[in-house]
Amino acid sequence: MTFIFVWMLALTGILATAADHAVSTIAPRQQNVSSTWPYGPFSTRGRNIINARGEVITWAGVNWPLSGETMIPEGLEHASADSILDRIASAGFNFIRMPYAIEMVDLFYLNNQTDTPFPQTLISALGPDNGTLVTSQILLHNPIWTRNTTLFKIWSDIVRIAARKKLYVHPDAHVSKAKWCCSHTDGNAWFGDEHSNVDSWKRGLGYVASWAGNHTNIVSMSLRNELRESWVIPRGGYNWVNFVGNMSAAAGVVHAANPGVLISWGGMQYGQDLSALTAKRNLLTAGCYKCDAVRDGFRREPVAFDLGDYPWGDKVIWEMHLYEGSEDMDTGNCRMIEAGLYRNGFNALGIGRPAACNSTLRASGVEEEWCAPAQRLTPVVLSEFGRRQDGGLMSDVLLGCLKEFTKRYGVSWAMWSLAGNYRIREGRQQDEDTWGLLNGTWNGWRFGEGVEGFWKPWVRDMGLAVNE
């Protein structure tokens, strides 16, 4: 299989890495040790993220998407970037995960290495009338921009405003083609999927990593969001071998472009599963939900992944997601939720083996394999979870369990999402999202009782200051 061959080349160092994907238009930049906040660059020390002063860093934050068809952060037609960031900071959040589309960078190269003026993507996505209207609304609320302002200029200005408020920004490569995420059929599911060209993805990561080097509060970025089986291209090599091969090559690209930035790896099955990596299992035979088998895997010499083999090993952090609709994880009981989290990657924190591993997993006959300890301590972040913002929030089983888990073990997190509405989502324009922290007009909280009684106390319990 071609994918396996490519991975083996990457493992032995034959595959070209960062130099082949260097971005000529934004010079790679090593972040120097800073004497002021955020005291970068950051690195890892065992299970912790640390700044350049050796202090342990904890994040609690939100997702603010710009990965839809317009490729502009949501909500700017309703409020200024400054006021949105003020509201984020007012709840005590210190971290913003910003999902973006690799298509932003593809457009740059398609346009003779010139960034795209933002009205173009609005008109393309929303049509001439609505695109022009939303352009005017964005400029009304954000007079710092003009009709000639480009996509990356808007993002850069938001990051700079966030820095003044001491907010970390984490670019997340959410999709390749800008659109709503995520499904098995959206063409963004797996490497080589309908809309997911691997070379363009790595080029895009290199570009964003270089761009991030100009912003001190971007201390981390992700490689790929919610990898999953593709139903568009069946038998596409969905397994641990191809996962590690592509992700390690991409990590090399990012590290070459910006050696100071932390690199987050999400797992398989919609970002839920990192078990083969944290437990250092044989990648040729390790279990994975609905994975394509390596047919001769048991006849070949075992192959395992070790961060220590790479120059960027101390820059990698794991990230995991969990939603109630998970196909393969029990989300209805705290004991089972903790066992699943441990097995799927949080064992990398070096925490104790949950009791549910003993009682429930014996019945499976694979107790040791299923709930194995990690082979290396590495930070793990819970970067996506969420639900409707309404009265059910306070008694939600999954979120209540995640809250206690992150507090007990000091796990950084980011909820989904800030967005009270989307300019366009699956063909619907100005589509309101009941999961959003903000209301549909972005001028207040959707469920204020939840912010005061659930989110702010959670942030406070993570050791972060909350404005009252």
N, C-alpha and C positions, 0 to 999 in steps of 0.2 A: 504494500500500500504506500502510495507516495507520501502521505502525511507522516507515516512512521519513519520512512527513510529520512525525511527532512528533520524530524526530531532527533534521530540518531546522529545526524551531522552536527546539529546544534550542541548535543551533549559532548561530542569529542572536540569541539572548538573549530571544526572545519567551516561551519556555516558563518558567513560574514554577518557582523552585527551592526553596531552603531554607525560605523563609518559609511556604510552603504546607504544609510538613510538620513544622513546629516541634512539639516535645513540651512540652506545658504542665506536665506533672507533675514533670519534672526540669529545672531551670533550666540553659540552656546556659552553659558556663563557659569562659572563656579561661584556659588554664594560664599562670601567671606563671613567669618564669625562676627556677629553683630553685637554691639555693646548696648543696644536698645531693643525694646520689644520688636519682634518676637524672639530675639536671641537665637537666631538660626545660624547655621543649618541644623535640622533635627536629625536624629539617628535613633537606633534601637539599642536597648541594653536589656537582654533577657526578654521578659514579658512586657517591658515598659518602653514607651516613646519618651525620649529625653531631648531637651534643647541643648544648645551649645554650652550652657552653664551646668549641665548635668542634672537639671531639675526635671522631675517626672511631669508629663503633660497629660491632662485629661480634657477630652472634648465632649460637649453636649450641644447638639445643634439640629439643624433643619436641612432639608433638601429644597433648593430653589432652582427649578428646571429652566433650561434654555434649549432643550433637545427636540422640541417640536418643529414643525415645518418652517416657522418664521426664524428660528435660530437666534432669538432675542429673549432675554430673561422675561418670564411671564410677569404681567401686572403693571408694566411701566406706562401703559396707557391710562391707568387709573390713579397712579401715585408716583411721586418722584423716587428715584433710587435712594436718595438720602433718607426719606421718610420710611421706606420699607426697611432699610437697614437699621434705623432707629428702633423700629418696632421689634425686630429680631433681638437687638441688644437689650431692649427693655425687659424681655422675659428671662434674661440671663444667659441666653445661648451665646456661645463663643466660636461656633464652627458652622460653616455653610458649605454643604456639598452641592456643587453646581453641575448637574448632568448636562452634557453638551453632545453635539453630533459631529462626527469626523467629517461630515459633508461641509462643515464650515471651512475646513482646510482644503478639501477638494475644490471648492469654489475659488479659493485663492489661487490655486495652480491652474485651474481652467481659465482664469481671468488674467493670464500673464503675470502671475505673482503680484496681484493687486487685490487688496481686501475689498469686500463687497459692501457698498452703501446699504444701510439697513432698510430703506424703503423698497429696495428690489425684492428682498425675501418676503416682506409683508404683502406686496402686490402679487407675487408668485403664489403664495400660500392662500391668501384670502380673496383674491380677485382685485381688479382695479378700484372699484368703489370702496369696499371695506378696507383694502390695503392702504389707500390714500387717507381714509378717515382715521385709521389707527395710527398712521404716521403722524398726522396732525395732533392727535391726542397725546402721543408720546412726547412730542416736542413741546406741547403746552405744559405738561407736568415736569419736563426736564429741559429747560431752556439752555442747558450747557451744551446741547447737541443741535446739529443742523441736519438738513436732508442729505448732506454729503458725509455725515458721520458713518463710520463703517462698523461691522459686526464686532470685530476685536477691539475697536476703540470704545464701544459701549461697555464691553466686558471689562476692559482695562480700567475705565473710570469707576465702575462699580467696585472692583477690587481695591482701588486706591481709597475710595470712600470707606470701604469696610476696614481697611488698615487703620484709618484715623479713629475708628471705633473699637480697635483691637479685636477684630473678628478674623479668624482664619478662613481662608477660601480653599476649597479642595475641588479642582476640576475632575469630573468623572466622565470618562468616555462611555456614554450611555448607549449610543447607537451609532452605526455607521451612516445610514441614510436617516435624515431628520424625519421623525414621525413618532407617534405614540408607541410606547414600549410597555409590556413585552409579551410575546407569544411565540409558539412554535412555528407560526406561519407568516411572521412579519418580514422575513428575509434578513433580519439582523441577529438571528439566533446563534449561529455557530460560524467558525472560521470557514471562509469560502462560500457562505450562504449567498442568496440571490443579491443582496445589497451589501455584502460584507467582504470586500476585497482585502486580503491580508496585507498586501504591500501598501495600499492606501491607508489602512489602519495604522501601520507602523510609521508611515510618513506623517500622519496626523498627530500621533503621539509625540514624535520628535519635535514637531512645530510647537505644540502646546507646551511641552517641557521647556523649550528655549524661551518662549514667551513668558512662562511662569518665572523664569530666572530674573525678570525685571520687577517682580513683585515680592517683597520680603514676607508678606503674610500668606503666600502660597508655599507652604512647607511640605505639601503632599499632593499626590494626584493618583488616579486609578488607571488601570490598564484596560479593563473591559467589564461592562456591567452584565450581570445575570446571564452568563453563558448557559445554553440549553440545547436540547436536541432540535435539529431542524426537520420540519416535515415538508419543506419545500424541496430540499435536496436530500433524499433518503440515503441512508448508509454513507453518511458524510464523514465517517471516522470520529464519531463522538465518543471519546474515551480519554483516559488519563494521559496516555502517551502523547496525543496530539495537543491536549491542553497544556502540558508542561513545555512541549517543544515550542509552541507559538508564544506562550506567555513569557518564557525565559528569553526568547529572542527579542520580544518587545521591551522587556525590562532592560536589556542591554542598550536598546535605542534610547530609552528615556534617560538612563544613567549617563550615557555619552553626551547627550544634549544638556543635561542639568545634573551634575553629580551631587548637588546638595539636596535634591528633593526626595522625600520618602515615596515609595512606590507601593500602592495597595493592590493586592490580588484578591478578586472575588472568586468564589468557588463555582462548582458545577451545579446543575439542577437549580437554575434561577438564583445563583449566588449562595446556595445553602451549604454546599458540601466541599470541604477541603480535606477530608479525612485521609486520603492517600498520601497527601503531602505532610500533614502534621505528624502522622504516625509512621512516616517513612516506609510505606508499604511498597511492594513490587508493583510498579506502574503497569506492567504487562498483564497482571491478573487481579488487581485490586477491584473490589466491588464498587459499583456506581449505578444509580437508578437509571434504567433504560439505556445504559451505555452499549456501544458496539464492541463486541468482544475482539480481542487480539487472538485469533484462532490458534496460533502456535505458541501462545504466551507461556504455557507450562513447559514447553520444550526448550525455551530460550533461557539464557542466563538472566537472573533477576536484575531489574533496573530500578533504582530508587532516586528520588530527588532530595538533594541536600543543599540548603541555602549557603552553607559554608564553602561550597565549590565555586562560588561566583563573587566577583569584586563588589557587587551591589547587595550582597547577602545581608549586611546590617542596615540596609535601607528599606527592606521589604516589611510591610505589615499586612496581615490578613484582614479581609473584611467579609462579613456574612450578613445575609438577609433572612428574615422570617416573617411570613404572613399567615393568617388563619387558613387561607385557602391552599396551603402546601399540600402537594399530592402524596408526599412520602414521609412527612414528619408529623407526629402527634402534637397538636397544639391545644389540647383541651384539658391538660392537667400539668401542674408545675413540675411534678416529679419527672414526668416523661419529657417535658420540654427541656429540662436541664440535662437529662441523659442524652437527648438528641443534640443539643448544643455542644456538649462535651465531645461526643463522638465525631461530630462534623467539623470540629476545628477549635473550639474553645479549650480543648485539652492543652493547646499550645501555651496557655497561661500558667500551666503547672498547678492547676487547682485539683482538689481531691476528686476522685472518681465518684459520681453521684450514686446514691443507693439504688436507684432504679436500674442501673446497669446490672446489679446482682440478681434481682428478682425477675425482671421482665425479660432480660436478654438470655437467660438460661434456656428459655423455651425455644429460642431460635437455633440453638446448637452451635452458635458462633460467638459466644460471649467474649472471648479474648480478642478476636478479630474486630468485633463490633465496637467495643469500648476500650480500645488500646490507649495507653498513655502516649503523649507526644514525645518525639525524639529530640526536639529542640524548642526552647522557650522563645516565643515570638509574640509581639503585640497582636491582638485581635480586636477589631472594631465592629460594632453592630451598626451598619451604615444605612439600613432601610428596614422599616416596619411601620405599621400604621393602621388606622381604621377611621370610621366616620367620627367627626367631631360633634358629639351630641351627648345626651345624658347617659348612654351606655358606656361611655369612656371610663367612668369611675369604677365600674364593676367588670370590665373586660378581662377575661381570664388570661389571654396571651399577653396583653400589654402589662397587666399586673405582675405576671411572672417575670417578664423581661425587665421591668422596673426593679424588682427585688434582686434579680441576677446581676444587673449592671452595678447596682449600689454595693452589693456584697463583694464583688470582685474588682471594682474600679474600672469597668468596661466603658470606653468611650462610645457614643452613639449619635445617630442623626435620624430624626423621624421623617416619614413621608406624609405630607409635604407642606410647604408654606403656601402653595398656590391655591387661592380661592376660586380661580377659574383659569381656563386655558383659551388662548385666542382661537385655536383649532385643535380638536381632539377627535380622531377617527371620523373626520368629515364634519363635525359639528362645530360651528363658530361661537365664540364666547360661551363656552361650555362650563357651567358651574360645577365645582368639585366639592362634595360634602366632606371629603377627607381633608380639605385644606384648613390650615390653622387660621388663615385670614378669610374674611367673607368675600363674596363675589365682586365687590367693588373695592377691595383692598384698603378700606379705611377703618377697619376694626377687626377684632377677633370674631371668628364664626361662633365659637362657644366659649364666651368669657369665663364661665364658671370652671370649665375644664383647664383653661390656661392658669387660673388662680389656684385651683384645687388639685390639679394633676401635674401639669407640665412644670410650673415654677417650683413646686416642692421637689420634684425629681431633679431639676437642675441644681437646686440648692443642696440636695443630698449628695450630689457629685462633687461638692466642695467649691462650686462656682457662686459668685455674687449675683444676686437678683435685685433689680431695682423695684422698690415697692411704691 
